[in-house]
Amino acid sequence: MLSDIRNNAKSIFSQLGYPSTKDEMWKYTNVKKFNDYMSSDSQQLNYQPKDIPILDKSHNIIICNGQLINKDIKISGVSISNYEDILNLSVPAEKFLQISNFNNNGVLAHNTSSFIDAVHIVINENEIIDLPINIINISSNLENNIITFPRVYIHSKRNSKASIYIQNISDSSRCAINSVMEFYCEDLSNLNIFELSDLKNQQIINSISFSQCDNSKINFLSTVFGCEMYRSNIEIGIDGEGCDNNFGVLMLGNTNNHIDYHVNINHNRGNSFNNFNCKSLLKDTSIGIFNGKILVEKESAGTDSRLNNNNLLLSEKAEIQSNPQLEINCEDVKCAHGSTTGNLDKEALFYLRSRGISLNKAKAILIHGFISKLISSFNSDILSLDEKIKKWI
Amino acid sequence: MITFKDLVVDVEGKRIINEFNLKVSSGELHVIMGPNGSGKSTIANTIAGHPRYSIKSGDIVYKKELINELSPEERAAMGIFLSLQYPVSIPGVKNIYFLKAAVNSIRKIKNQDEIDTIDFLKMVRGILPLVGLDESFLHRSVNEGFSGGEKKRNEILQMLVLQPDLSVLDETDSGLDIDALKIIAEGIKNYRNDSRSFIIITHYHRMLDFLDPDYIHILIDGKIKLSGGPELAHKLEEKGYSWVREMQNI
């Protein structure tokens, strides 16, 4: 079964390859060179990373170059397996490889056909996991022409609750990463997800897909400190009623970073609430792209969905392409979308300075004010987000 | 305290202040009145060092030091405070955080240690009733969603926390109802002493009735055309600025 899916993905990838900039969804981000990177076998990718940012009071799951390192990890109420365990049928595959639809998507097809290992996490029914699950996804010790395919599947069963941190980190390898994460959220499940990417010279495509059942709840924040090329595809499939979601994205770009978030929020059933808010801070000659779409299908009455993008350009040469969209095929829905782009307010800067606050501190205060609401709903202290942002400013 | 000598100020290439001269001594309260567009706010912002206002010639000497080139924060640390005509909203920044950052920034410039958080809170809590604000204001974003009167009271709260030697109040009385006006006037009156000076910009005499000013100056076309005692404000109320223009043959 899994091998059928992977063979199918292989043939789709051989037909599609990576998208070109002629594809509207990839207009600003050129990933054609992903075709030139080499896949590698598990032996070459085998590396025991050093200086892993393990968190206290958390369950740390370490993935290096796509391979689960600490296979012996045990968390009460959670089942964790690698690909070998799934192949040996010692654990049910559940919806593994079925949430991210690769039929028209070369990027997903390439990951699906080529990953060497996968991490399969199931949060069991009615379980409340007190400590956060911290997934440390490391790319390290790779040659420049190598591509890796991290693959993670997270399944929150009925009436379960967990917090999941995802740290994407790297050394200075000039490799490429095609990463896929799938989330399947059963009825009444509750996930709090905080993704923090702090990467360097890599070319990255990071695809995250969600499929939600009735009354499931997701609180999600993705923060990226830019790298050479970072593309994130977020697909939210609201397939049940009564879902309650709050999604946030924070892009921080400097030097010549390129950060591109593409988001699809698909309301396939009604009576759910979704709030998606993307903020960007762009310095130097960095480029940000936000392309988000709310799609409300027929039979989705009672949907309440919001999509907002606010951008702060901190230099004259920084650039943002912002494109929030709505497609509504149903009556009796509430939808809103908006976009703002601007510089730091000069009058506010003067106001702070006239109270004795230095120019740099005044800028930091305004920047912090700009993002504070977005990050305040997360326990971002654990990953030292505030400290990282202060340093970045 | 502060002396303006032949001050000429341009805003975005346009001359607004032309040969402005004024001396304010310690403990004095001076009032600047004048028609719209006469340059009152320009004077206020120039004193505080707003980068948009460019001094073309002349001097501002404060506490015997030429401050023409000093940054707004350096001026604040020397004890200059400007209450803005239109206080800016800063979403996402709590009032208490802003106040503490301001106090500590000034202490840092003066090479003093940061204020103890408990002492700071105690001080602020003591000041809040003086401006008729309750503690919830400390935890709201700076001026966001504040009514006009709340914004102005928040400015006076900042003045009382920062304890400046020279307070420049730009139309702090505009848009206030009579009760709020009394609260603000009381706040200013209680703060006033022999070592603290005020420059108050206003269109109306009503706040001045509470404050007992030393001098009233009439600013027209960027220059003081007439100075006098408190009675000048009442005369203006009665006769309007045309009276000054006629008298001065402008």
Interface residues (C-beta under 8 A of the other chain):
Chain A: D345 K346 E347 A348 F350 Y351 L352 R353 S354 R355 G356 I357 S358 L359 K361 I365 L366 H368 G369 F370 I371 S372 K373
Chain B: A48 G49 H50 P51 R52 S71 P72 E73 R75 A76 A77 F81 L82 L84 P87 V88 S89 I90 P91 G92 V93 Y97 F98 A101 A102 V103 S105 I106 I109 S141 Q158 L162
